[in-house]
């Protein structure tokens, strides 16, 4: 930024538009370069690594907290119970059975035996909807989701066209202030338009995702919820980040060069990045969309919409009450009447979706907007109180459901955490000037400093080679211009391969790709290391669970030991009975033999012997 702001370095830049734009000095973009340097510096790399590790630690700490809450609410041994099918699924299944029955009854006599066997098999097997039954729903899902994604891209393209045409129109202005602030005006208005489009499409996509899930006819409520979450997240993710991805990775990449610019609609040049790079514009885009969504969608909509619905329902019910009061005596409203006026609870999916999108803003492009975590924290502090007020005063009491974890939301968080590593690597390597500065300092600088870096990144163009009709009209530039400069790595006009990509371009491109690979593997390795070092279950909870299991096992062993003793006592008692029975049989046999030996034995002798036995 010092070299760019130095007035002695007279870098004459090529015009920013055809005919109506003049040559300009690079030092006029000094303020933009200084602001961009706040985010585009070596500390950004270390901050990105820190945020990637923070995301991993956040997920690990959440798993530990989740386990602690699960233990506190006695859900550690909760097993998933088989859910009942949804009414819509059973209705569709009943229609299928009736259709099969009608086909069987209307068949010809030749197929009577085959149909009987078919119906018998259907009755014995558990019927369910097959893939072919859901095929129309799957086809509609694929087509409409693809259409919605293309609609989002079309909205982004429409904003791009607005930026290009508005910049060209403002460049024709005779007001010097308007022409000098073209870039600021276009950027600010385009971002606001983007924010409005994102908010509108978010509401539309939520309703469309629910309808698409219903026509799929999922069997259980859990399956329905998971598919709804995946569709809504996919559509809202693309909607929220499409314009940000454009600024980060596509803007300024397909501009062309002086004398051979790329045009849209045969008259408008593709927009370029600011002289300091696209990172500052990416920061503005991200900050306005993030803060706008949090302020309008997450706070105002959450409180305002339930209040409006409550007011509408209250006015509607008051009309009914006034009619009933004519026929019945007046009485004070009961608590259930007041609760009925409240908005029905529709689930926690919108609350989770807000946090997931916010987590993406904090992690995916944190290299371009380091203040995102601070604004997210402030928003969450406010939203905790707003949600508490909403759940207590605006919504009906929700039904309690026993769940061990947050389900599919954790998998989405994990995917965003891994995706953030790749995106931040490309933001640092492609969007910022970190790699070109590094390459210049260690490969091209004569004294190992950054002196001469700006001159190294600017290429020369012979203004006499500009196309007819694109030269500046009525140029007010102080000196006659023979060569103008533009930001790119290309061969100079006096080279045999003029305006072709130079060796420096390919060297910098190789360094960018090498940095992406190195950064990604390093951060992934550190994330895996953090994941391995932090146990999923807290030590005190783990020890307590082990103690409970030990007590439970000892209790069962004691019970089994008592049962074994009882069985052994029964067996011993049975053996004693058997032995006493065998002994009495032997005594009776002996007395019987004595009676046979004394033929004239008396009755008294026999009875006395028997009594002894």
C-alpha positions, 0 to 999 in steps of 0.5 A: 500500500505504501508503494501504491500511495506514493505520489512519485510512482506515476503508474498510469492505468488503462481506462476502466470503461470505453470512450467515457473513462480517462486514464488515471493514476494508481495512487488515487486508489490509495484509500482502498489499498490501505483498507484492503491491507487490514484483511490481506496480510500474513496474519490472515493465514494464521487466523484462518488456521486458528478458525479451522481448529476452532471449528473442530474444537467447537464440534468436539466440545458440543459432543461432550456437552451433548453427552453430559446433557444426555446423561443428565436427562437419563438418555444414555441408554435410550434406544430408537423405537420403531416409529409408526408410519405417517398417515400420508404414507398409509393412505398412499399404501392403501391406495396401492392395495386397492389398485392391486385388488381392482387389477386382480378382480378385473383380470381375465379368466386365463390369469385367475391362477396367477392373480390368486398366487400374486394376491396370496403373496401380497397378503403374506408379505409386508407391503410397502411403497417401492422405488417405482411408486416414489418415482414421480416424487423423486423426478419432481424433486430433482427437477424443481431443486435444479430449477431453484438453484438455476433461479438463484444463479439467475438472480446473481447474474441479474445483479451482475448485469445491474452492476455492469450497466449502472457502472457504465451509466454513472461513468457517462455522468458529467458530475465529477463526484459521481464519476469518482464514486462509481465503484462505491455506489455500485457495490453498496446498492448491488449488495443491498439488492442481493440481500433483499433477493436472499431474504425473499428467496429464503422464504420461498425455498422453505415452503418449496422444500416442505412441499417437495418432501411431502410428495416424496411420501416418507414413511416416518416422521424422522425420515420426513424431517431429515429429508426436509432439512437436507432440501432446505439446507441445500437451497438456502446454502446456495441462496446465501452464498452464491453471490459471495462465491462469485465475488470471491472466485469469479469476479475479475477472472474473465475480464480479458485485457486492454484491446481484447476485453470480454463484453456482455450484451455486445456493449458492456465490459465485464466488471473488474476488481478494485485496484487493491483486489476483490478481498475488500469487496468480498468483505463488504458483501459478506458483512452486509449479507450476514448482518442483514440476515441476522437483523432482519430475518433472525430478529425482526421476522422472528418477533414480528411475524408471530405477533402479526399472526397472533393479532390476526387470530385474535381479531378473528376469534373476537368476532366469533366471541361477540356472536356467542356473547349474544346467546351466552352470559359473559365470562372471563377467558380461561387460560386455555383460551389465551393459549389457543390465541398463540401461534402453534409451535412448528418445530426447531428446524428454523432455529437450527437453520439460522445457526447453521447458516451463521456457522457457515458465515463464521467459518467459510469466509473468515479469511475475508471478514475476521470480524464475523465471529464477533458479530455472530456472538453479539447476535446470539446474545440478543437472539437468546433473549428474543427466543426466550420471549418468543417461546414464552409469550408468542408460541404454544407450548411444544410437545416434549420428545426424547432425543439423544442428539441433534441428529442430522444437524451435527453431520451438516456442521461437520461438513461445513467445518471441512468445507471451510478449510478448502474455501479459506485455502482458496480465498487466501491463495486466489482472492488475496495477494498473499501468494504473489507477495510471497513469491515476489519477496523470495523469488524476484526481489533483488534485496528481499523486500517488497519494494517494487512489488506493485510494478512487478504485478502491472503489465504494459499496454500500447495505447495505440493498439486500442480498438477504434471507438474505445479510446478515451474522448477528450482526455484531460490527462496531464501528459501524453500517454504511450503506454498504460498499465493493467493488473496482470502477468503478461508479456510487454508490447515489445516482446516477441510474444506480446500480451501472452501470459508470462512465466511469472503468471505460471509460477504464481499459479503453481505457488497458489495450488501448492499453498492450497494443497499444503494448507488443506493437508496441514489443517486437516491433520491438525483437526484430526489430531485435535479430534483424537486428543479430545475424548467424546465423553467427559471423564467424570461422566465416563467414570460415573457410567462405569460405576453405574454399570459395575453396580448394575452388574453386581446387582445382577450377579447377586440376583443370579447367585441367589437364584442359583442358591435357591435352585441348589436348595430345591435340588438338595431337598429333592435329593433328600426326599428321594433318599428317604423314599428309597429307605422306606421302600427297603424297610417295607420290603424287609418287613414283608419278607419277615412275615413270610418267614414266620407263617404263624406270626401274630397280628400284634408282632406285625403291627409293632414292626410296622410302627417302628418303621 
